[in-house]
Each structure stands twice: as structure tokens, then as C-alpha cells.
Amino acid sequence: MSDMREVGKKKKLKLKLPHLWNPHKIKKSEKMKLRYKISIWVELALACPLLYGGSVWLWLAGICAGKFLIRLLLTIALAIAVYILTYALIIGTILWLLIS
């Protein structure tokens, strides 16, 4: 009976954690995701000049710069949120100590 349980547990683990059994699957899937991302950026850079005019290289540079700026703005927003929450925690702790 315990053998059946162990087999059942191994099947569940195999279904939940396939990357532990075959670590090469992660590398292949990451390469494919990178290829898909690159192909999407290139397609955008090629499609935008056809629709709106302009140079392919300018559109590609604009897309890359826009992606960089969006990431930068999100990073700054996250840093500001952490800054505010940290000071709120400090002030809240001081008030809690003073009140109690």
C-alpha cells in the first residue's frame, strides 16, 4: 500500500515540478520567450513605418527608448512608494511608542 502512495506522490511531483526532472526545459523555454519578444519588437518596428511613415531604425529606437522610459518610470514609482511606506512605518512606530 505504501508503494502505491509513493508512486502517486512521484506522479504529483512530476506534474507540479517538471523543471526539477528536466532542467533543460527551462533554458529552451527562456530562449523561445526571448525569440518571441525580439520578433514582436522587430514586427512593430517594421509595421509602424508602413502605417505611419518614417524610418524603420527610428521606430525601433523609439520603441526601445519607450520601453526603457516605462521601466524607469515604474522603478521610480516603486521607489517612491517604498520611501513613503518606510517613513509611515517609522512615524507610526514612534507614535505607537509615545502613546503606549
The first five atom37 places (N, CA, C, CB, O) and aatype in JSON, in Angstrom:
{
  "aatype": [12, 15, 3, 12, 1, 6, 19, 7, 11, 11, 11, 11, 10, 11, 10, 11, 10, 14, 8, 10, 17, 2, 14, 8, 11, 9, 11, 11, 15, 6, 11, 12, 11, 10, 1, 18, 11, 9, 15, 9, 17, 19, 6, 10, 0, 10, 0, 4, 14, 10, 10, 18, 7, 7, 15, 19, 17, 10, 17, 10, 0, 7, 9, 4, 0, 7, 11, 13, 10, 9, 1, 10, 10, 10, 16, 9, 0, 10, 0, 9, 0, 19, 18, 9, 10, 16, 18, 0, 10, 9, 9, 7, 16, 9, 10, 17, 10, 10, 9, 15],
  "atom_mask": [
    [1, 1, 1, 1, 1],
    [1, 1, 1, 1, 1],
    [1, 1, 1, 1, 1],
    [1, 1, 1, 1, 1],
    [1, 1, 1, 1, 1],
    [1, 1, 1, 1, 1],
    [1, 1, 1, 1, 1],
    [1, 1, 1, 0, 1],
    [1, 1, 1, 1, 1],
    [1, 1, 1, 1, 1],
    [1, 1, 1, 1, 1],
    [1, 1, 1, 1, 1],
    [1, 1, 1, 1, 1],
    [1, 1, 1, 1, 1],
    [1, 1, 1, 1, 1],
    [1, 1, 1, 1, 1],
    [1, 1, 1, 1, 1],
    [1, 1, 1, 1, 1],
    [1, 1, 1, 1, 1],
    [1, 1, 1, 1, 1],
    [1, 1, 1, 1, 1],
    [1, 1, 1, 1, 1],
    [1, 1, 1, 1, 1],
    [1, 1, 1, 1, 1],
    [1, 1, 1, 1, 1],
    [1, 1, 1, 1, 1],
    [1, 1, 1, 1, 1],
    [1, 1, 1, 1, 1],
    [1, 1, 1, 1, 1],
    [1, 1, 1, 1, 1],
    [1, 1, 1, 1, 1],
    [1, 1, 1, 1, 1],
    [1, 1, 1, 1, 1],
    [1, 1, 1, 1, 1],
    [1, 1, 1, 1, 1],
    [1, 1, 1, 1, 1],
    [1, 1, 1, 1, 1],
    [1, 1, 1, 1, 1],
    [1, 1, 1, 1, 1],
    [1, 1, 1, 1, 1],
    [1, 1, 1, 1, 1],
    [1, 1, 1, 1, 1],
    [1, 1, 1, 1, 1],
    [1, 1, 1, 1, 1],
    [1, 1, 1, 1, 1],
    [1, 1, 1, 1, 1],
    [1, 1, 1, 1, 1],
    [1, 1, 1, 1, 1],
    [1, 1, 1, 1, 1],
    [1, 1, 1, 1, 1],
    [1, 1, 1, 1, 1],
    [1, 1, 1, 1, 1],
    [1, 1, 1, 0, 1],
    [1, 1, 1, 0, 1],
    [1, 1, 1, 1, 1],
    [1, 1, 1, 1, 1],
    [1, 1, 1, 1, 1],
    [1, 1, 1, 1, 1],
    [1, 1, 1, 1, 1],
    [1, 1, 1, 1, 1],
    [1, 1, 1, 1, 1],
    [1, 1, 1, 0, 1],
    [1, 1, 1, 1, 1],
    [1, 1, 1, 1, 1],
    [1, 1, 1, 1, 1],
    [1, 1, 1, 0, 1],
    [1, 1, 1, 1, 1],
    [1, 1, 1, 1, 1],
    [1, 1, 1, 1, 1],
    [1, 1, 1, 1, 1],
    [1, 1, 1, 1, 1],
    [1, 1, 1, 1, 1],
    [1, 1, 1, 1, 1],
    [1, 1, 1, 1, 1],
    [1, 1, 1, 1, 1],
    [1, 1, 1, 1, 1],
    [1, 1, 1, 1, 1],
    [1, 1, 1, 1, 1],
    [1, 1, 1, 1, 1],
    [1, 1, 1, 1, 1],
    [1, 1, 1, 1, 1],
    [1, 1, 1, 1, 1],
    [1, 1, 1, 1, 1],
    [1, 1, 1, 1, 1],
    [1, 1, 1, 1, 1],
    [1, 1, 1, 1, 1],
    [1, 1, 1, 1, 1],
    [1, 1, 1, 1, 1],
    [1, 1, 1, 1, 1],
    [1, 1, 1, 1, 1],
    [1, 1, 1, 1, 1],
    [1, 1, 1, 0, 1],
    [1, 1, 1, 1, 1],
    [1, 1, 1, 1, 1],
    [1, 1, 1, 1, 1],
    [1, 1, 1, 1, 1],
    [1, 1, 1, 1, 1],
    [1, 1, 1, 1, 1],
    [1, 1, 1, 1, 1],
    [1, 1, 1, 1, 1]
  ],
  "atom_positions": [
    [[0.82, -1.19, 0.0], [0.0, 0.0, 0.0], [0.87, 1.25, 0.0], [-0.94, 0.0, 1.2], [0.54, 2.23, -0.66]],
    [[1.99, 1.23, 0.74], [2.85, 2.41, 0.79], [3.54, 2.63, -0.55], [3.89, 2.26, 1.9], [3.85, 3.77, -0.91]],
    [[3.79, 1.54, -1.31], [4.39, 1.7, -2.64], [3.47, 2.48, -3.57], [4.71, 0.33, -3.24], [3.92, 3.3, -4.35]],
    [[2.17, 2.21, -3.47], [1.2, 2.92, -4.31], [1.17, 4.4, -3.95], [-0.21, 2.3, -4.15], [1.04, 5.26, -4.83]],
    [[1.28, 4.7, -2.66], [1.29, 6.09, -2.23], [2.52, 6.82, -2.76], [1.25, 6.18, -0.69], [2.44, 7.95, -3.22]],
    [[3.68, 6.13, -2.7], [4.92, 6.74, -3.19], [4.84, 6.99, -4.69], [6.12, 5.85, -2.85], [5.3, 8.03, -5.18]],
    [[4.27, 6.07, -5.42], [4.12, 6.25, -6.86], [3.19, 7.42, -7.14], [3.58, 4.96, -7.53], [3.46, 8.24, -8.03]],
    [[2.09, 7.5, -6.38], [1.16, 8.62, -6.54], [1.82, 9.95, -6.23], [0.0, 0.0, 0.0], [1.58, 10.94, -6.93]],
    [[2.64, 10.0, -5.19], [3.35, 11.23, -4.82], [4.34, 11.62, -5.91], [4.07, 11.07, -3.47], [4.47, 12.8, -6.24]],
    [[5.05, 10.64, -6.48], [6.01, 10.93, -7.54], [5.3, 11.49, -8.77], [6.81, 9.66, -7.91], [5.81, 12.4, -9.42]],
    [[4.13, 10.94, -9.09], [3.39, 11.45, -10.23], [2.95, 12.89, -9.99], [2.17, 10.57, -10.52], [3.04, 13.72, -10.89]],
    [[2.49, 13.18, -8.77], [2.07, 14.54, -8.45], [3.24, 15.5, -8.53], [1.43, 14.59, -7.06], [3.12, 16.6, -9.07]],
    [[4.4, 15.08, -7.98], [5.58, 15.93, -8.04], [6.01, 16.15, -9.48], [6.71, 15.33, -7.24], [6.43, 17.25, -9.85]],
    [[5.92, 15.09, -10.28], [6.33, 15.22, -11.67], [5.43, 16.19, -12.42], [6.33, 13.85, -12.35], [5.89, 16.93, -13.29]],
    [[4.15, 16.18, -12.1], [3.23, 17.09, -12.76], [3.41, 18.53, -12.29], [1.8, 16.63, -12.53], [3.28, 19.47, -13.07]],
    [[3.7, 18.71, -11.01], [3.82, 20.06, -10.47], [5.17, 20.69, -10.77], [3.59, 20.03, -8.97], [5.25, 21.9, -11.01]],
    [[6.22, 19.92, -10.76], [7.57, 20.46, -10.88], [8.33, 19.8, -12.03], [8.34, 20.27, -9.57], [9.29, 19.07, -11.78]],
    [[7.94, 20.03, -13.26], [8.64, 19.35, -14.35], [10.07, 19.84, -14.55], [7.88, 19.53, -15.63], [10.91, 19.1, -15.05]],
    [[10.35, 21.1, -14.15], [11.69, 21.62, -14.37], [12.72, 20.96, -13.46], [11.71, 23.1, -14.15], [13.91, 21.0, -13.76]],
    [[12.28, 20.34, -12.35], [13.23, 19.64, -11.49], [13.67, 18.32, -12.12], [12.62, 19.4, -10.11], [14.77, 17.83, -11.85]],
    [[12.8, 17.76, -12.94], [13.15, 16.5, -13.57], [13.97, 16.72, -14.83], [11.9, 15.71, -13.9], [14.82, 15.89, -15.16]],
    [[13.71, 17.82, -15.53], [14.45, 18.1, -16.76], [14.83, 19.58, -16.77], [13.6, 17.73, -18.03], [14.06, 20.42, -17.23]],
    [[16.02, 19.92, -16.26], [16.39, 21.33, -16.17], [16.61, 22.0, -17.52], [17.63, 21.47, -15.34], [16.66, 23.23, -17.59]],
    [[16.75, 21.22, -18.6], [16.97, 21.81, -19.92], [15.71, 22.45, -20.48], [17.48, 20.75, -20.87], [15.79, 23.27, -21.4]],
    [[14.55, 22.08, -19.96], [13.31, 22.66, -20.45], [13.24, 24.15, -20.14], [12.11, 21.94, -19.84], [12.7, 24.92, -20.94]],
    [[13.78, 24.55, -19.01], [13.75, 25.97, -18.65], [14.59, 26.77, -19.64], [14.27, 26.19, -17.2], [14.16, 27.81, -20.12]],
    [[15.77, 26.29, -19.94], [16.65, 27.01, -20.86], [16.01, 27.15, -22.23], [18.0, 26.3, -20.97], [16.08, 28.21, -22.85]],
    [[15.39, 26.1, -22.7], [14.75, 26.14, -24.02], [13.57, 27.1, -24.02], [14.3, 24.75, -24.44], [13.39, 27.85, -24.97]],
    [[12.77, 27.07, -22.95], [11.6, 27.95, -22.92], [12.02, 29.41, -22.79], [10.67, 27.57, -21.77], [11.38, 30.29, -23.36]],
    [[13.1, 29.69, -22.05], [13.57, 31.06, -21.94], [14.11, 31.57, -23.27], [14.65, 31.17, -20.85], [13.9, 32.73, -23.63]],
    [[14.8, 30.7, -24.01], [15.3, 31.1, -25.33], [14.14, 31.39, -26.27], [16.2, 30.0, -25.92], [14.19, 32.34, -27.04]],
    [[13.1, 30.56, -26.2], [11.96, 30.77, -27.07], [11.24, 32.06, -26.71], [10.99, 29.57, -26.99], [10.81, 32.8, -27.59]],
    [[11.1, 32.33, -25.41], [10.45, 33.58, -24.99], [11.25, 34.78, -25.49], [10.3, 33.62, -23.46], [10.67, 35.76, -25.94]],
    [[12.57, 34.71, -25.4], [13.41, 35.8, -25.87], [13.24, 35.98, -27.37], [14.88, 35.54, -25.52], [13.17, 37.1, -27.86]],
    [[13.19, 34.88, -28.1], [12.99, 34.97, -29.55], [11.65, 35.59, -29.89], [13.11, 33.59, -30.2], [11.54, 36.41, -30.8]],
    [[10.61, 35.2, -29.14], [9.29, 35.78, -29.39], [9.29, 37.27, -29.1], [8.23, 35.08, -28.53], [8.71, 38.05, -29.85]],
    [[9.93, 37.68, -28.0], [9.99, 39.1, -27.67], [10.72, 39.89, -28.75], [10.69, 39.3, -26.31], [10.26, 40.95, -29.18]],
    [[11.84, 39.37, -29.19], [12.61, 40.06, -30.22], [11.8, 40.15, -31.51], [13.95, 39.34, -30.48], [11.79, 41.18, -32.17]],
    [[11.13, 39.06, -31.86], [10.34, 39.08, -33.1], [9.18, 40.07, -33.0], [9.82, 37.68, -33.42], [8.84, 40.71, -34.0]],
    [[8.57, 40.2, -31.84], [7.49, 41.17, -31.67], [8.01, 42.59, -31.83], [6.83, 41.01, -30.29], [7.37, 43.41, -32.49]],
    [[9.17, 42.89, -31.23], [9.73, 44.24, -31.35], [10.09, 44.55, -32.81], [10.99, 44.39, -30.45], [9.87, 45.66, -33.29]],
    [[10.65, 43.57, -33.49], [11.01, 43.78, -34.9], [9.76, 43.96, -35.75], [11.85, 42.59, -35.44], [9.74, 44.82, -36.64]],
    [[8.73, 43.18, -35.5], [7.49, 43.34, -36.26], [6.87, 44.71, -36.02], [6.49, 42.24, -35.87], [6.38, 45.35, -36.95]],
    [[6.89, 45.17, -34.79], [6.39, 46.51, -34.51], [7.21, 47.56, -35.24], [6.41, 46.79, -33.0], [6.66, 48.5, -35.83]],
    [[8.52, 47.39, -35.2], [9.39, 48.36, -35.87], [9.19, 48.34, -37.38], [10.86, 48.08, -35.53], [9.39, 49.36, -38.03]],
    [[8.81, 47.21, -37.95], [8.57, 47.14, -39.38], [7.16, 47.58, -39.76], [8.81, 45.72, -39.88], [6.95, 48.16, -40.82]],
    [[6.19, 47.31, -38.89], [4.8, 47.64, -39.21], [4.51, 49.13, -39.05], [3.85, 46.83, -38.33], [3.75, 49.7, -39.83]],
    [[5.09, 49.77, -38.05], [4.8, 51.18, -37.8], [5.22, 52.09, -38.95], [5.5, 51.63, -36.53], [4.44, 52.97, -39.31]],
    [[6.39, 51.93, -39.54], [6.71, 52.79, -40.69], [5.77, 52.58, -41.88], [8.13, 52.54, -41.13], [5.48, 53.52, -42.62]],
    [[5.3, 51.35, -42.06], [4.38, 51.1, -43.16], [3.05, 51.82, -42.93], [4.15, 49.6, -43.32], [2.43, 52.31, -43.88]],
    [[2.62, 51.88, -41.68], [1.34, 52.51, -41.37], [1.45, 54.02, -41.24], [0.77, 51.93, -40.1], [0.59, 54.76, -41.73]],
    [[2.49, 54.48, -40.57], [2.59, 55.91, -40.24], [3.72, 56.62, -40.95], [2.76, 56.07, -38.76], [3.81, 57.85, -40.86]],
    [[4.57, 55.92, -41.63], [5.7, 56.53, -42.32], [6.9, 56.69, -41.39], [0.0, 0.0, 0.0], [6.78, 56.52, -40.18]],
    [[8.04, 57.01, -41.96], [9.25, 57.18, -41.17], [10.22, 56.04, -41.41], [0.0, 0.0, 0.0], [9.97, 55.15, -42.22]],
    [[11.32, 56.1, -40.71], [12.37, 55.12, -40.86], [12.16, 53.93, -39.91], [13.74, 55.77, -40.61], [11.67, 54.09, -38.8]],
    [[12.54, 52.76, -40.38], [12.46, 51.56, -39.54], [13.36, 51.71, -38.32], [12.84, 50.29, -40.34], [12.98, 51.34, -37.21]],
    [[14.55, 52.25, -38.54], [15.5, 52.38, -37.45], [15.02, 53.38, -36.4], [16.86, 52.81, -37.98], [15.24, 53.18, -35.21]],
    [[14.37, 54.45, -36.84], [13.83, 55.41, -35.88], [12.7, 54.8, -35.06], [13.33, 56.67, -36.62], [12.6, 55.04, -33.86]],
    [[11.86, 54.02, -35.72], [10.79, 53.36, -34.98], [11.36, 52.35, -33.98], [9.82, 52.67, -35.94], [10.89, 52.27, -32.85]],
    [[12.36, 51.6, -34.4], [12.97, 50.62, -33.49], [13.63, 51.33, -32.31], [14.01, 49.76, -34.24], [13.48, 50.89, -31.17]],
    [[14.34, 52.42, -32.57], [14.96, 53.19, -31.48], [13.89, 53.79, -30.58], [15.86, 54.32, -32.05], [14.05, 53.82, -29.36]],
    [[12.8, 54.27, -31.17], [11.71, 54.83, -30.37], [11.04, 53.8, -29.49], [0.0, 0.0, 0.0], [10.7, 54.07, -28.33]],
    [[10.85, 52.61, -30.03], [10.24, 51.53, -29.25], [11.15, 51.14, -28.09], [9.95, 50.3, -30.14], [10.68, 50.96, -26.97]],
    [[12.45, 51.01, -28.37], [13.39, 50.65, -27.3], [13.49, 51.75, -26.25], [14.79, 50.37, -27.89], [13.54, 51.46, -25.05]],
    [[13.51, 53.0, -26.69], [13.56, 54.11, -25.74], [12.29, 54.19, -24.91], [13.79, 55.44, -26.48], [12.34, 54.44, -23.71]],
    [[11.14, 53.96, -25.56], [9.88, 53.96, -24.82], [9.82, 52.86, -23.79], [0.0, 0.0, 0.0], [9.33, 53.06, -22.68]],
    [[10.32, 51.69, -24.15], [10.36, 50.58, -23.2], [11.26, 50.93, -22.01], [10.85, 49.29, -23.9], [10.92, 50.64, -20.87]],
    [[12.4, 51.54, -22.3], [13.31, 51.94, -21.23], [12.67, 52.99, -20.32], [14.61, 52.49, -21.83], [12.79, 52.9, -19.1]],
    [[12.0, 53.97, -20.91], [11.38, 55.03, -20.11], [10.24, 54.49, -19.25], [10.86, 56.14, -21.02], [10.08, 54.91, -18.11]],
    [[9.46, 53.58, -19.79], [8.38, 52.99, -18.99], [8.94, 52.22, -17.81], [7.51, 52.07, -19.86], [8.42, 52.32, -16.7]],
    [[9.99, 51.44, -18.05], [10.62, 50.71, -16.94], [11.2, 51.66, -15.9], [11.72, 49.78, -17.46], [11.09, 51.41, -14.7]],
    [[11.8, 52.76, -16.37], [12.38, 53.74, -15.46], [11.3, 54.4, -14.63], [13.16, 54.79, -16.25], [11.46, 54.57, -13.42]],
    [[10.2, 54.77, -15.25], [9.1, 55.4, -14.51], [8.49, 54.45, -13.5], [8.02, 55.89, -15.48], [8.17, 54.86, -12.38]],
    [[8.32, 53.19, -13.86], [7.78, 52.21, -12.91], [8.75, 51.98, -11.75], [7.49, 50.88, -13.62], [8.32, 51.82, -10.61]],
    [[10.03, 51.97, -12.03], [11.03, 51.81, -10.96], [11.0, 53.0, -10.02], [12.44, 51.63, -11.56], [11.06, 52.83, -8.8]],
    [[10.91, 54.2, -10.56], [10.85, 55.4, -9.73], [9.58, 55.41, -8.89], [10.93, 56.67, -10.6], [9.62, 55.76, -7.71]],
    [[8.45, 55.03, -9.49], [7.19, 54.98, -8.74], [7.27, 53.97, -7.6], [6.02, 54.63, -9.67], [6.77, 54.23, -6.5]],
    [[7.88, 52.83, -7.85], [8.05, 51.83, -6.8], [8.96, 52.34, -5.7], [8.6, 50.53, -7.38], [8.7, 52.11, -4.52]],
    [[10.03, 53.03, -6.07], [10.95, 53.58, -5.07], [10.25, 54.63, -4.21], [12.19, 54.19, -5.76], [10.46, 54.67, -3.0]],
    [[9.43, 55.47, -4.82], [8.7, 56.48, -4.05], [7.71, 55.82, -3.1], [7.95, 57.45, -4.99], [7.58, 56.24, -1.95]],
    [[7.02, 54.78, -3.57], [6.07, 54.08, -2.71], [6.78, 53.43, -1.52], [5.32, 53.02, -3.5], [6.28, 53.5, -0.39]],
    [[7.93, 52.81, -1.75], [8.69, 52.21, -0.65], [9.18, 53.28, 0.31], [9.89, 51.39, -1.2], [9.17, 53.07, 1.53]],
    [[9.61, 54.42, -0.21], [10.07, 55.54, 0.61], [8.95, 56.02, 1.52], [10.57, 56.7, -0.29], [9.16, 56.21, 2.72]],
    [[7.77, 56.22, 0.96], [6.64, 56.72, 1.75], [6.22, 55.7, 2.79], [5.45, 57.05, 0.83], [5.96, 56.05, 3.94]],
    [[6.17, 54.43, 2.41], [5.78, 53.39, 3.37], [6.81, 53.24, 4.49], [5.59, 52.06, 2.66], [6.44, 52.97, 5.63]],
    [[8.08, 53.4, 4.17], [9.12, 53.31, 5.2], [8.97, 54.43, 6.22], [10.51, 53.36, 4.56], [9.03, 54.2, 7.42]],
    [[8.77, 55.66, 5.73], [8.6, 56.77, 6.66], [7.29, 56.65, 7.43], [8.64, 58.09, 5.92], [7.24, 57.03, 8.6]],
    [[6.24, 56.13, 6.82], [4.99, 55.9, 7.54], [5.2, 54.88, 8.65], [3.88, 55.43, 6.59], [4.64, 55.02, 9.74]],
    [[5.99, 53.86, 8.38], [6.29, 52.86, 9.4], [7.09, 53.47, 10.55], [7.06, 51.68, 8.79], [6.8, 53.2, 11.72]],
    [[8.07, 54.28, 10.22], [8.89, 54.92, 11.26], [8.04, 55.85, 12.11], [10.06, 55.7, 10.63], [8.1, 55.79, 13.34]],
    [[7.24, 56.71, 11.49], [6.4, 57.64, 12.23], [5.35, 56.88, 13.04], [5.72, 58.63, 11.27], [5.07, 57.24, 14.18]],
    [[4.77, 55.84, 12.44], [3.79, 55.04, 13.16], [4.39, 54.35, 14.37], [0.0, 0.0, 0.0], [3.74, 54.27, 15.42]],
    [[5.61, 53.85, 14.24], [6.29, 53.21, 15.37], [6.57, 54.21, 16.48], [7.59, 52.56, 14.91], [6.37, 53.91, 17.65]],
    [[7.03, 55.39, 16.12], [7.31, 56.42, 17.13], [6.03, 56.82, 17.84], [7.97, 57.66, 16.48], [6.01, 56.92, 19.07]],
    [[4.95, 57.04, 17.1], [3.67, 57.4, 17.73], [3.15, 56.26, 18.6], [2.62, 57.76, 16.66], [2.61, 56.5, 19.68]],
    [[3.31, 55.03, 18.15], [2.85, 53.89, 18.93], [3.62, 53.8, 20.26], [3.03, 52.59, 18.13], [3.03, 53.52, 21.3]],
    [[4.94, 54.06, 20.2], [5.74, 54.04, 21.43], [5.36, 55.2, 22.36], [7.23, 54.11, 21.09], [5.34, 55.02, 23.57]],
    [[5.07, 56.35, 21.82], [4.71, 57.51, 22.64], [3.33, 57.33, 23.26], [4.74, 58.78, 21.8], [3.12, 57.72, 24.42]],
    [[2.39, 56.76, 22.53], [1.03, 56.61, 23.04], [0.97, 55.51, 24.11], [0.07, 56.29, 21.89], [0.27, 55.64, 25.11]],
    [[1.69, 54.43, 23.87], [1.63, 53.32, 24.84], [2.68, 53.51, 25.89], [1.81, 51.96, 24.16], [2.79, 52.69, 26.8]]
  ]
}
